[in-house]
């Protein structure tokens, strides 16, 4: 079934039935946030980070929409996301929508996602400041997006909790604690490595990892599955990448034996104790 067909086949009575099932599929708001990471990645957002069990000024997730073909970070668009797991009959309070706008800074966009609904007042408020835009995604929108992208739905579409849980389990897990220490690693962050990156022999590094470096750090130790010890790579802070990665790309198949570029997804974590980044290519 084509993705566009999934939305057109959703009837109002289907959506009402799906909403309750979908809401009950998540035991907690934290489980809902973990799922949204997967959904946002399906929507082609990158560097999606879940701020689990934290109070980050109304921000539950962060993400970036990459600029034109990854040629420069100058036109990357940062997003902050607020998530609310609500009974489908309940509405998000206008104060929650205001709180999200309050954390939007220059160039940052907001997304508010809920299994509930938004009032007309909230919708009007979200559209009042184009310079600080907020996209509202209610339960009905969420069902349509999931059906379109095959998250938890099969065929007609029919909601399947097992299908949804299977998709979540396929996402690569991040260790909660750095090996040999009690310090938590940064959340798992995925970032695409494009054909342009490979041809330029550069490896884009997520902002959340670059933010851990001090102004004096010009090298980033990176441990990959092909190495037993970290290798230090030169950091270009302005362009947000490390260079000198030809051997790394060849080891992991991003450069084929024939010299062809093979784009892949890079899954990153960072250990704040050892100051070592870990990358896995998929």
Beta strands, then each sheet from edge to edge (+ up, - down):
strand 1: 46-50
strand 2: 61-65
strand 3: 77-84
strand 4: 91-92
strand 5: 109-114
strand 6: 117-118
strand 7: 134-137
strand 8: 153-154
strand 9: 158-159
strand 10: 189-193
strand 11: 202-204
strand 12: 219-224
strand 13: 231-236
strand 14: 241-243
strand 15: 264-271
strand 16: 276-281
sheet 1: 1+ 2- 3+ 5+ 7+
sheet 2: 4+ 6+
sheet 3: 8+ 9-
sheet 4: 10+ 15- 16+ 12+ 13- 14+ 11-
end
